[in-house]
Amino acid sequence: MTAQKSVLQLSVHEERIRKKAWVAVSRFSGVTSIEMDDKTGRMTVVGEVDVPRIVKKLRKICTAELVTVEVVKPPEKKPEPKKSEDFVAYPFSINYPYPYHSYHQPYCYCNCGGGTK
């Protein structure tokens, strides 16, 4: 399914109904953006959604009519310039002075008898 821009005409007279309509449309999966003009009562929904399902859901809240449906073209991608691979990083190892494993016992070089040789 491709992205669609659908314009719906709603009869919204109260703020409470407008919020219910906004929440009902925003819960549909695939909705990218929602715009609403309060003066004209038009709601614009953009995304990969089933428009008749949206209209059916909105008719339970207020009077809703489908005005237009347009296919949204994705923006053309500009080719990125290729980067030259002049710098090559070589892996190197760091000699860590302490042992990695806890079972290594430190050696004691004095005559205290604290370590093994």
Salt bridges, closest charged atoms under 4 A:
GLU14 OE1 - ARG16 NH2 3.33
GLU15 OE2 - ARG18 NH2 2.70
ASP38 OD1 - ARG18 NE 3.84
